[in-house]
Amino acid sequence: MKVAILGATGLVGQRFVQLLSNHPFFEITALAASDNSVGKKYREAVQWRLNVPVAEKAGDMVLKKCTPDIDCDYVFSALPSDVAGEIEEEFANAGYIVFSNAASHRMDEDVPLIIPEVNLDHLKITETQKRKGKIITNPNCSTIGFTMVLKPIMDRFGIEEANVVTMQAISGAGYPGVPSMDIIDNIVPFIKNEEEKIMTESKKILGRLKDGKIYPANLDIFAQCNRVAVVDGHMLSVTIKTQEKATLSEIVRAFEDFQPLKGMYLPTAPEKPVFYLTGVDSPQPKLHRDLGGGMSVSVGRLKQYSNKQFGLVALVHNTIRGAAGCAVLNAEIYNIFRG
């Protein structure tokens, strides 16, 4: 399957290049970027920031414009949200299948907001789209980690309320990210639109698909977001009130049994979507963000406050599972169902 990457020079675009080079399903046939990079070889235009070298084939590719005249079937969008909406719409209307990491279409009624382990059935909503192609989105980086933790608990015990305080890595702001004078020796207790995204996107993801429409989950979600001086890995401090009584061992069992994609051949899917860690000081970004190739969410510090109230700490790799990796997994699962 031929694929292209839009916004290929940014941090998330670089993750797409990393994850899709030598992929068993997909072949990168085009890289596209802003006008000031068009015509340059990728390795000449990109400020490569990953700890692995850029693939030779990708590095030699000449960057194209973000226009729907590219020879490919699937398009992966790492475009900034302020320009993504219109460009993605143009590609979808031209017949491309667009997998978007941008926020532009996430809350559209006919666009699924997919985490395959959580709401795979929502892919059916693409059948209501009037475009020649399709738009399929993945959620905000913190939302992905948050809902992957909530889902196994919600399925077994129900959830009335969930609160999350995030400590988000600077790579979530793109490159060059946050000015050093703002973040060194500091925590910034504000990330534009982040709290709103978590509260609205989570309800859509955990919602119910019925008669071609997604009905948001009926639970209260509250979020506070902070930027911290960590390069990769968003930490989430979560408190949950369940509908049914539960014990700590039952919650742990729910995490361990959570393998909804087991048996499918999905190269990007981790064997364990949620790792439960028993260490008193786990999880930590430096130690655990790359579990499952960066696609697993790690959980620790599980505490019980009452028979229906629990606290925990979760960690998600924001540019892999929280961004490019989720979009690639969405494409893998769509490719199977489409075929």
Phi, psi and omega in degrees: 000126181279135181227153175234156179239122176264138184072039190290343185271345180284177183299314179291321175302321178295322176296321176301314179301316180298312186285333184264344175293127181065026177287139183291339180262324195242147176237122177290118178249349179202145172237135182230152183205189181292164186302327183286352177253345183300136180094346178269153170292147184304314182294337178277331184268331187272142167264087189293123188242007181268160184270018171233149181290152176293138179301140186301316182298315179295320181299330181274352182289142177269128185291138181254170173285156177276065180234148187281059175228030184264141179279090178196171178254315181250146177236129175256122184255118172247027183287150173298147185298333183289345177238347188295318189306307183292317182295316179297321178298318179299316179295315181296319179295335179275358175107002179280151170267116186255124174252110191250136172264355182278162183275351192305318186248005187302323185260009174297141185297328184261009181249122178284145178246095200253133159237109190308324179289343188254312188218050181304325182297340181292347176302334181298338182294341178297338180295341180271352181290140182267000181284158174294324175254208181221156169238125178233128185246157167247156187284177169305149186301315179290324178301321181298310179298319182297310184287332176292333175281321182290323189304308181296329177287317181298320182297327185263326189234354186070158178224129176269322187206143176220134178239140180222136171243121184259150172234095195259137184291156183289337178295341176294344178267007182077185179254133009274009174080227183261133178306140185301325180292341178272328190252331179291133182061034187202162168230132180257112187274043178200129172226117188308127175067359187293314181296319179296320179298313181299316185289324181272316183296321182299320180292323177293315182298317182274003182282181186248133176269123180212128177053043176074018180222144178262123178259120184302149178297144181266079175210157179270131178231131179231141184221143169229134188237139181227144174260131183233164186277062174236141184286305180228142175112110177267127175265141181231122174261113192240136169238142187225138170246117183272163176279323179252155177295146179211164175243165178301317181295326178290323177293315178300317179298322178299318177296314184293328181276355186282092180219061187293343181256010183301135178094348176271145176271093181232100188304330184270346182287132177284152177298322177240107179297325180235121175263126172263123184251132186268348181299142184293342181243030180243149005271164175227140181305313184296331186262331194233356184294337183264010176300140182063033183066025183085002183259352179266148172262129179258145185229139175206189179053035181291127181226150178245125180261330174202183183288357176228006184234130186222154174231151179200166173240134180235158180223132177229136174286113193288331180265348176259275179300323184281359183209259189300319183298321179293320179295319178295318177297321176301319179292322178298315182289322178295321180299321179292313184289326178294321181285000000 
